[in-house]
Amino acid sequence: MKLSVGCTLGYQIATPQAAFTFNVLANTDAQQRLVSETITCTPAVPWEIVEHAKAGRALRCEAPAGAFELRYSAIVELERPPLPALVRADNPGRLPLSILTYTLPSRYCESDRFSQIAWELFGKTEDRAEQVRAICRWVDQKLAYAPGASDSRTSAWDVWISRQGVCRDYTHLAIAFCRALSIPARYVGAYAVGLQPMDFHACFEAYLGGDWRLFDPTDDIAPDRIVVMSRGRDATSAALTTIFGRVSAAPITVTCDVMTGEVGVTPPA
């Protein structure tokens, strides 16, 4: 399956110079192959791509005062393996330390507050994959989509109390539930097909059966319709942009579509 993704980010820089780190590039790994990509900065400023084994690929640049725009587009080929029929619990004491860190509470995912709640809601089955699927179904059914109901300070516990938020909040709550069940889980920033309105998307990966598996907390988007950009313990370490300088942002434009002509895809009429 091939997806085409892209975004346009515009800024007005008020200081003599501003430094940007963008986490909007399609990641590359065993399940995601980058076919092509185009990066355009206006005005044309030097930029570099920095790769981080855990977080993904980041674009860094500096721009002078005035208008600045980043345009990005890519074609990505996805091959995500299906979940095993049954996933038994891992022994946390034998997990690699690089994986074990994703079982611990973090700034936005206070999993230590959800231990009893998670076991009461999702502990009826020993199948770890079914537990994660049940978490996604619960989050989708019990939370109300409310763009104005949360902000940059909203945590998983806040979402549990309010029962509303956006995909970022859905993801933080799902991660907190997983970690409360001793399932390693990490935050994913992504492009996703079919969002209305189209925007960047937040989802998560759970470590099941010896590998990371991608899940959408809204329970609406299949893993082969999602292109991973960045990863982290929560949104703190997977921010779309990190900016040093005084800037104002213009509305963003995001695209994500299945490439026409793919097997099993009906071209638009």
C-alpha positions in Angstrom: 0.0 0.0 0.0 1.4 3.4 -1.0 0.2 6.7 0.5 0.9 10.3 -0.6 1.3 12.7 2.3 2.1 16.4 2.6 1.8 19.6 4.6 2.3 23.3 4.4 3.3 25.2 7.5 3.6 29.0 7.5 5.0 31.5 10.0 5.6 35.2 10.5 8.9 35.7 12.4 9.0 38.8 14.6 12.6 38.3 15.9 15.7 38.8 13.8 15.9 35.0 13.5 14.0 31.9 14.5 15.2 28.3 14.8 12.8 25.5 13.9 12.7 21.7 14.4 9.9 20.0 12.5 8.7 16.5 13.2 6.6 16.2 10.1 8.8 14.0 7.9 7.6 10.5 7.1 9.6 8.0 9.2 11.6 5.1 7.7 11.6 1.6 9.3 10.9 -2.0 8.6 7.2 -1.3 8.0 7.5 2.1 6.2 9.6 2.7 3.1 10.1 6.2 1.8 9.7 6.2 -2.0 10.2 9.9 -2.6 10.0 13.2 -0.8 10.2 16.9 -1.5 11.1 19.7 0.9 10.8 23.3 0.1 11.6 26.3 2.3 10.5 29.8 1.4 12.7 31.8 1.5 15.3 29.2 0.6 17.3 28.6 3.8 19.8 25.8 4.6 18.2 22.8 6.3 19.3 19.4 7.6 17.6 16.2 8.4 18.5 14.7 11.8 17.7 11.0 12.4 16.9 9.6 15.8 16.6 5.8 16.2 13.6 6.2 18.7 11.9 9.4 17.7 12.2 9.5 13.9 13.5 12.0 11.3 13.5 15.7 12.1 14.1 18.7 9.9 16.1 21.6 11.4 16.6 25.1 9.9 16.9 28.7 10.8 15.0 31.6 9.1 15.2 35.4 9.2 12.5 37.8 10.2 9.5 38.0 8.0 7.3 35.3 6.3 8.6 31.8 6.3 7.0 28.7 4.9 7.8 24.9 4.8 6.2 22.7 2.2 6.6 18.9 2.5 5.4 16.0 0.4 6.3 12.3 0.2 5.2 9.0 -1.1 5.4 6.2 1.4 5.0 2.4 0.9 3.5 0.6 3.9 3.7 -3.1 4.8 2.3 -3.6 8.3 2.1 -7.3 9.4 -1.2 -8.5 11.0 -1.5 -9.1 14.7 -0.9 -12.7 15.8 -4.0 -14.6 16.7 -3.1 -14.7 20.4 -0.6 -12.5 22.3 0.4 -13.6 25.7 1.7 -11.2 28.3 5.5 -10.5 28.3 7.5 -10.9 31.5 8.2 -7.2 32.3 11.4 -8.2 34.1 12.8 -9.6 30.8 11.9 -6.7 28.6 14.8 -4.7 27.2 15.4 -1.5 29.1 14.6 0.5 26.0 11.1 -1.1 25.9 10.6 -1.1 29.7 10.6 2.7 29.9 7.3 2.7 27.9 5.6 1.0 30.8 6.3 3.9 33.2 4.1 7.0 33.9 5.0 10.1 32.0 4.0 13.8 32.0 0.7 13.3 30.1 0.1 9.6 30.8 -0.3 9.1 34.6 -0.6 5.3 34.3 0.0 4.9 38.0 -3.4 6.5 38.6 -5.2 4.0 36.3 -3.9 0.6 37.7 -7.2 -0.5 39.3 -9.4 1.1 36.7 -7.6 -0.5 33.8 -7.7 -4.0 35.3 -11.5 -3.6 36.0 -12.2 -2.5 32.5 -9.9 -4.6 30.4 -8.4 -7.3 32.6 -11.0 -10.0 31.8 -8.9 -11.5 29.0 -5.3 -12.6 29.0 -4.9 -11.9 25.3 -2.8 -8.7 25.2 -3.8 -7.8 21.7 -7.5 -8.0 22.6 -6.9 -5.8 25.6 -5.4 -3.1 23.4 -8.3 -3.4 20.9 -10.8 -3.2 23.8 -9.0 0.0 25.0 -9.5 1.6 21.6 -13.1 0.6 21.4 -13.7 2.0 24.9 -11.9 5.3 24.1 -13.9 5.6 20.8 -17.2 4.9 22.5 -16.8 6.8 25.8 -15.0 10.0 24.7 -16.6 12.9 22.9 -14.7 14.7 20.2 -14.4 18.3 21.5 -11.6 20.5 19.9 -12.0 23.3 22.5 -12.1 21.1 25.5 -8.4 20.6 26.1 -5.1 22.4 25.7 -1.4 21.8 26.0 -1.7 21.1 29.8 -4.4 18.4 29.5 -3.3 14.9 30.7 -4.8 11.5 30.5 -6.4 11.9 34.0 -8.0 15.1 32.9 -9.5 13.3 29.9 -10.7 10.5 32.1 -12.6 13.0 34.2 -14.0 15.1 31.4 -14.6 12.3 28.8 -13.8 14.6 25.9 -10.9 15.9 23.9 -9.1 15.4 20.5 -7.0 12.6 19.1 -4.0 13.7 21.2 -6.1 13.3 24.4 -7.6 10.0 23.1 -4.0 8.7 22.6 -2.7 9.8 26.0 -5.6 8.0 27.7 -5.1 4.8 25.7 -1.4 4.8 26.5 -2.1 5.3 30.2 -4.5 2.3 30.1 -1.9 0.1 28.3 0.9 1.0 30.7 -1.4 0.4 33.7 -1.7 -3.1 32.3 2.1 -3.4 32.0 1.8 -3.2 28.2 4.6 -0.9 26.8 3.0 1.9 24.8 4.4 5.0 23.0 2.9 8.1 21.4 3.0 8.4 17.6 2.5 11.6 15.5 1.2 10.7 12.1 -0.5 11.4 8.8 -3.8 9.4 8.5 -6.2 8.8 5.6 -9.8 9.9 6.0 -9.6 12.5 8.8 -12.5 15.0 8.8 -11.3 17.7 8.9 -7.9 16.7 7.6 -5.1 17.4 10.0 -2.1 15.8 11.7 -3.1 12.7 13.7 -2.1 11.3 17.1 -2.1 7.5 17.6 0.0 5.0 19.5 2.1 1.8 19.3 1.9 -1.1 21.8 4.6 -3.6 22.2 3.0 -7.0 21.6 4.5 -10.3 20.8 8.0 -9.0 20.5 7.3 -6.1 18.2 5.7 -2.6 18.1 2.1 -2.6 16.7 0.3 0.5 15.5 -3.2 1.4 16.8 -5.6 4.2 16.2 -7.3 5.3 19.6 -10.4 6.5 17.7 -10.7 2.9 16.4 -11.6 4.3 13.0 -8.4 4.2 10.9 -6.6 1.0 9.9 -2.8 0.8 10.5 -2.1 0.6 6.7 -3.8 4.0 6.3 -1.4 5.7 8.8 2.1 7.1 8.1 4.3 7.5 11.2 6.2 10.8 11.6 7.4 10.8 15.2 7.5 8.7 18.4 7.8 9.5 22.1 6.7 8.6 25.6 3.9 11.2 25.1 3.3 14.4 23.2 6.1 16.1 25.1 8.8 14.2 23.2 7.0 14.0 19.9 6.0 17.6 19.3 5.3 18.6 15.7 7.4 21.7 16.0 9.9 23.1 18.4 10.5 26.8 17.8 13.1 29.2 19.3 12.1 32.8 18.5 8.9 34.9 18.5 6.6 33.8 15.7 3.0 33.6 14.8 1.6 30.7 12.9 -0.7 30.6 9.8 -3.3 27.9 9.3 -1.7 24.6 8.3 -2.6 22.4 5.4 -2.3 18.6 5.6 -2.9 15.9 3.0 -2.9 12.1 3.2 -4.3 9.9 0.4 -4.1 6.4 -0.9 -2.2 6.4 -4.2 -4.7 5.7 -7.0 -4.0 2.6 -9.0 -3.1 0.5 -5.9 -4.6 -3.0 -5.8 -7.9 -3.0 -4.0 -8.3 0.7 -4.2 -11.1 2.1 -6.4 -10.1 5.4 -8.1 -12.4 8.4 -7.5 -15.3 8.7 -10.0 
